Amino acid sequence: MGDNMSEINLNNKEYYNNRELSWLDFNYRVLQEADDESNPLLERLKFIAITSSNLDEFFMVRVAGLQDQVKAGFNEPENKAQMTPTEQLEQITIRNQRNCSYQYELYDQLMEELKSYQVEIKRPDELSEAQLEELKQYFLNEILPTLTPLGIDAYRPFPKLQNKKINIFVNLVQDGFEKEAIVQVPTVLNRFISVNDEEKKIFVLLEDTIRHFITYLFRGYDIDRTFAFRITRNADLSIHEEGAQDLLIEVERFLKERKSGAAVRLEIDIRDNPTINGSFLMNELEIHEGDVYRLNGPLDLTMLFGFTGMLSKELPQLTFEPFTPSEPESLKGHNIFEKALKEDLFFHHPYESFKPIVQFIQEAAKDKETMAIKQTLYRVSDESPIIQALKEAAEAGKQVTVLVELKARFDEENNVQWAKTLEDAGCHVIYGMNNLKTHSKITLVVKRVNNKLVRFIHLGTGNYNDSTAKLYTDMGLITTHPGIGEDAMNFFNYLSGYSTRPDYNHLYVAPFEIRDAFGELIDQEIEYQKQHGNGRIIAKMNSLTDKKIIMKLYEASQAGVKVDLVVRGICCLRPGIEGVSENIRVLSIVGRFLEHSRIYYFHQNGEGNMYLSSADMMTRNMIKRVEILFPIYDESIKSRLLDIMDIELNDNKKARIQQSNGEYVYVDNDQEPLSSQQALMDRARQANIKMNPYKDSLLTKIKDRFRK
């Protein structure tokens, strides 16, 4: 195989998946969860909402970026699958139209199933006379006063419509002349209007109600037709960091500018008229046919988040069984600081509670022996207890330094407010680094213990967000390792002051260091494979896009290294290609929780180097962000991590495996059915979970295999 390596051109576009199309395939896998009858009905509807929310962001950022390239006359192919921006947009339209058709088929199917539980969303013309009269009175008293008809003519230009909001287009006729108008559906009103029914819970959508009674807005005119529509705007605008005297002010300006970005998608509800073209809107919005989605159902299915939330209390049998995270195995009633002085502490969320991480900050804030707290914040919850603890620490006179990443996409507004709040409380707030997003998850607490200063460090794969910690799978470590503590101190000093980039001894810090480290570790694994025949790499991440890393993994596969990858979302690598990647397997797990942790394991001839990180193997993470890759030194934690990976690699219920052509299919084998998330929840539910040696762990299996 080694002789053929130089003959194979690893730049061949057939060896790579296009990033955008790979993302659409991921969103399709999320949709499959709505089609999975093992999921409760309301949860299946929620998966439809998730795909809609995902798709909104995809258009606002990724599609918008491609459209900008086309408008600028840039038509160079991207460097992996060699597709030009125009080709990508064409393929996005084809693949996403397929996804949207599937989405609305599932919506109709699930809403039909919901009728058996006496719940139904009806159109106004499906109501009884009494119900329709009730709806009319609600319209006249509660809706009509909030509406503003917007005529369109020489004196009334086409209105600036809000991003992602539903509008109603109206064709009017008077004295043989046609006119156009738009009515914006008010967001201050509930989209679901309940009407009385003795046997069922009946709802009517707000936009359907407005359309039914729209003549009250246009007296003296005949209504030719109406339809609901929605536009998505470009949110991929640049924050002008260069020359900005105060990034806070610049971000606030950017937020105002983003609201008026160019339209990138037009969605039209065609339930009443399948032949609607929308040409008038297309011309006004300068939208091309490929960016128009004529949908046979209500627009903006993110509405199902609110709808399922409204029904979940009355129909709990249609939701997931409640799950309460267990107390972390590493604590078991011990004080987190006392235990951390003795050993490294590992946390696996949401299977284990996130509360100890919050308490870590809260106790540090209250303890008079705490000298300083330093923390990075990327996304936090709306009523964050961590923010409150940092405020209290500063008000108590402790040195508190917080890096608030103002450029965290779609959290910019929240983070601006948090930055101001923390500054007002006396915290020293910094906004990150020029032209880089700080995505690292690190906290440094400096305490006096027995008259000596001790550094307690928390490092994680996910945000300091107590809300998403219940929904995302993430991992964290608390350690007092002196070397990691020194690296953490240098990391914060580098971010907050003026100094040359420090030399880290235990942490790898992006930009560049993490990618270089991965390259070296893969090269080492190739050498171990040549010498001992035991090369093994296991990695888990959200997305894999970096071409240099992918080429390195191809080289490892060609050398015979066995590579197992669990990649939830985008994966530009294609496994199973003869002579290129036949030793690589790629799984994607989509289930109840969002798989978010990043784990990297290199066998290293039995040494077993294990790392956790905030970074994916994506170019943006390793080149354009400040990220941390941190080592796991404790052998029992390594064993536990490998045991978790073993469970995930054997998932045959929620795992899909990527084929050599880039397509994903459900794992189908003769093994006992295993859902990794369910198995880990079951383990967490056990009353007396102990940190056992995991005699059947993947680490043991690997060692036994190599002994043989």
BELWONOR-V572278 format. One record per pair of residues at least 12 apart in sequence whose C-alpha atoms are under 6 Angstrom apart, sorted by the first residue. I is the first residue (numbers start at 1). J is the second residue. D is the distance in whole Angstrom. If there is no record, write none. Layout:
i-><I & I>
j-><J & J>
d-><D & D>
//
This chain:
i-><13 & 13 & 13 & 15 & 16 & 16 & 16 & 16 & 16 & 17 & 17 & 18 & 19 & 22 & 23 & 26 & 27 & 34 & 40 & 40 & 41 & 42 & 42 & 42 & 43 & 46 & 49 & 49 & 49 & 52 & 52 & 53 & 60 & 60 & 60 & 61 & 61 & 64 & 66 & 93 & 118 & 119 & 119 & 120 & 121 & 121 & 121 & 122 & 149 & 150 & 150 & 151 & 152 & 152 & 163 & 163 & 164 & 164 & 165 & 166 & 166 & 166 & 167 & 167 & 167 & 167 & 167 & 168 & 168 & 168 & 168 & 169 & 169 & 169 & 170 & 170 & 171 & 171 & 172 & 172 & 172 & 173 & 173 & 174 & 191 & 191 & 192 & 192 & 228 & 229 & 229 & 230 & 230 & 231 & 231 & 232 & 232 & 232 & 233 & 233 & 233 & 233 & 234 & 234 & 235 & 265 & 266 & 267 & 267 & 267 & 268 & 268 & 269 & 270 & 270 & 271 & 271 & 325 & 325 & 325 & 326 & 326 & 326 & 327 & 327 & 328 & 330 & 340 & 344 & 344 & 345 & 345 & 346 & 346 & 347 & 347 & 348 & 349 & 349 & 349 & 350 & 350 & 350 & 351 & 362 & 365 & 365 & 369 & 369 & 370 & 370 & 371 & 371 & 371 & 372 & 372 & 372 & 372 & 372 & 373 & 373 & 373 & 374 & 374 & 374 & 374 & 374 & 375 & 375 & 375 & 376 & 376 & 376 & 377 & 378 & 379 & 380 & 380 & 381 & 381 & 391 & 394 & 394 & 400 & 401 & 401 & 401 & 402 & 403 & 403 & 403 & 404 & 405 & 405 & 436 & 436 & 437 & 438 & 438 & 439 & 439 & 440 & 440 & 440 & 441 & 441 & 442 & 442 & 443 & 443 & 444 & 444 & 455 & 455 & 456 & 456 & 457 & 457 & 458 & 458 & 459 & 459 & 460 & 460 & 461 & 461 & 461 & 461 & 461 & 462 & 471 & 472 & 472 & 472 & 473 & 473 & 473 & 474 & 474 & 484 & 487 & 507 & 507 & 508 & 508 & 509 & 509 & 510 & 510 & 510 & 511 & 511 & 511 & 511 & 512 & 512 & 515 & 525 & 526 & 535 & 536 & 536 & 536 & 536 & 537 & 537 & 537 & 538 & 538 & 538 & 538 & 539 & 539 & 539 & 540 & 540 & 540 & 540 & 540 & 541 & 541 & 541 & 542 & 542 & 542 & 542 & 543 & 543 & 543 & 543 & 543 & 544 & 544 & 544 & 545 & 545 & 546 & 546 & 554 & 554 & 557 & 557 & 558 & 562 & 563 & 564 & 564 & 565 & 566 & 566 & 566 & 567 & 568 & 568 & 574 & 574 & 575 & 576 & 577 & 586 & 586 & 587 & 587 & 588 & 588 & 589 & 589 & 590 & 598 & 598 & 599 & 599 & 610 & 610 & 611 & 611 & 611 & 612 & 612 & 613 & 613 & 615 & 642 & 642 & 643 & 643 & 646 & 647 & 648 & 651 & 651 & 651 & 652 & 652 & 653 & 653 & 654 & 655>
j-><80 & 81 & 82 & 574 & 80 & 81 & 572 & 573 & 574 & 81 & 572 & 81 & 572 & 570 & 570 & 569 & 51 & 47 & 318 & 319 & 318 & 308 & 318 & 319 & 319 & 305 & 301 & 302 & 304 & 301 & 302 & 302 & 233 & 234 & 235 & 235 & 236 & 234 & 85 & 290 & 200 & 200 & 201 & 202 & 202 & 203 & 204 & 204 & 183 & 181 & 182 & 181 & 180 & 181 & 232 & 233 & 231 & 232 & 230 & 185 & 229 & 230 & 183 & 184 & 185 & 228 & 229 & 182 & 183 & 227 & 228 & 182 & 226 & 227 & 182 & 226 & 224 & 225 & 222 & 223 & 224 & 221 & 222 & 221 & 205 & 206 & 204 & 205 & 269 & 267 & 268 & 266 & 267 & 265 & 266 & 263 & 264 & 265 & 261 & 262 & 263 & 264 & 261 & 262 & 258 & 291 & 292 & 292 & 293 & 294 & 294 & 295 & 295 & 295 & 296 & 296 & 297 & 351 & 352 & 353 & 352 & 353 & 684 & 352 & 353 & 352 & 345 & 479 & 478 & 479 & 477 & 478 & 476 & 477 & 475 & 476 & 475 & 473 & 474 & 475 & 469 & 470 & 473 & 684 & 389 & 389 & 393 & 447 & 448 & 446 & 447 & 398 & 446 & 447 & 398 & 399 & 400 & 445 & 446 & 400 & 444 & 445 & 400 & 401 & 402 & 443 & 444 & 402 & 442 & 443 & 402 & 403 & 442 & 404 & 405 & 463 & 464 & 465 & 465 & 467 & 425 & 426 & 427 & 427 & 427 & 428 & 429 & 429 & 429 & 430 & 431 & 431 & 431 & 432 & 624 & 625 & 625 & 625 & 626 & 626 & 627 & 614 & 627 & 628 & 459 & 460 & 458 & 459 & 457 & 458 & 456 & 457 & 480 & 485 & 479 & 480 & 478 & 479 & 477 & 478 & 476 & 477 & 475 & 476 & 474 & 475 & 597 & 613 & 614 & 474 & 593 & 593 & 594 & 596 & 595 & 596 & 597 & 596 & 597 & 506 & 504 & 629 & 630 & 628 & 629 & 627 & 628 & 622 & 626 & 627 & 622 & 623 & 625 & 626 & 622 & 623 & 622 & 604 & 556 & 561 & 561 & 562 & 563 & 603 & 563 & 601 & 602 & 563 & 564 & 565 & 601 & 565 & 599 & 600 & 565 & 566 & 567 & 598 & 599 & 567 & 598 & 616 & 567 & 568 & 569 & 596 & 567 & 569 & 570 & 571 & 616 & 571 & 617 & 618 & 572 & 618 & 618 & 619 & 580 & 581 & 581 & 583 & 580 & 583 & 584 & 584 & 585 & 586 & 586 & 587 & 588 & 588 & 588 & 589 & 660 & 662 & 660 & 660 & 660 & 657 & 658 & 656 & 657 & 655 & 656 & 654 & 655 & 654 & 612 & 613 & 611 & 612 & 631 & 632 & 630 & 631 & 632 & 629 & 630 & 628 & 629 & 627 & 698 & 699 & 697 & 698 & 698 & 676 & 676 & 674 & 675 & 676 & 667 & 674 & 674 & 675 & 675 & 667>
d-><6 & 4 & 6 & 6 & 6 & 5 & 5 & 5 & 6 & 6 & 4 & 5 & 6 & 5 & 5 & 5 & 6 & 5 & 5 & 5 & 5 & 6 & 5 & 6 & 6 & 6 & 5 & 4 & 5 & 6 & 6 & 6 & 6 & 5 & 5 & 6 & 5 & 5 & 5 & 6 & 5 & 6 & 5 & 5 & 6 & 5 & 6 & 5 & 5 & 5 & 5 & 4 & 6 & 6 & 5 & 5 & 6 & 5 & 6 & 6 & 6 & 5 & 6 & 4 & 5 & 6 & 5 & 6 & 5 & 6 & 4 & 5 & 5 & 5 & 6 & 5 & 5 & 5 & 6 & 5 & 6 & 6 & 5 & 5 & 6 & 5 & 6 & 5 & 5 & 5 & 4 & 6 & 5 & 6 & 5 & 6 & 6 & 5 & 5 & 5 & 4 & 5 & 5 & 5 & 6 & 5 & 5 & 6 & 5 & 6 & 5 & 6 & 5 & 6 & 5 & 5 & 6 & 5 & 5 & 5 & 5 & 6 & 6 & 6 & 6 & 5 & 5 & 6 & 6 & 5 & 6 & 5 & 6 & 5 & 5 & 5 & 5 & 5 & 5 & 6 & 6 & 5 & 6 & 6 & 5 & 6 & 4 & 6 & 5 & 6 & 4 & 6 & 6 & 6 & 6 & 5 & 6 & 6 & 5 & 5 & 6 & 5 & 6 & 5 & 6 & 6 & 5 & 5 & 6 & 4 & 6 & 5 & 6 & 5 & 5 & 6 & 6 & 4 & 5 & 6 & 5 & 5 & 6 & 5 & 6 & 5 & 6 & 5 & 6 & 5 & 6 & 5 & 5 & 6 & 5 & 5 & 5 & 6 & 4 & 6 & 6 & 6 & 4 & 6 & 6 & 5 & 6 & 5 & 6 & 5 & 6 & 5 & 6 & 6 & 6 & 5 & 5 & 5 & 6 & 4 & 6 & 5 & 6 & 4 & 6 & 6 & 5 & 5 & 4 & 6 & 5 & 5 & 5 & 6 & 5 & 5 & 6 & 6 & 4 & 6 & 6 & 6 & 5 & 6 & 5 & 6 & 5 & 5 & 5 & 5 & 5 & 4 & 6 & 6 & 6 & 5 & 6 & 6 & 6 & 4 & 5 & 5 & 6 & 5 & 5 & 6 & 5 & 6 & 5 & 6 & 5 & 5 & 5 & 4 & 6 & 5 & 6 & 5 & 5 & 5 & 5 & 5 & 5 & 5 & 6 & 6 & 6 & 5 & 5 & 6 & 6 & 5 & 5 & 5 & 5 & 5 & 5 & 5 & 6 & 5 & 5 & 5 & 6 & 5 & 5 & 6 & 5 & 5 & 6 & 5 & 6 & 5 & 5 & 6 & 6 & 6 & 5 & 5 & 6 & 6 & 6 & 6 & 5 & 5 & 5 & 6 & 4 & 6 & 6 & 5 & 6 & 5 & 6 & 5 & 5 & 4 & 6 & 6 & 6 & 6 & 4 & 6 & 5 & 6 & 5 & 5 & 5 & 6 & 5 & 5 & 5 & 5 & 5 & 6 & 6 & 5 & 6 & 6>
//
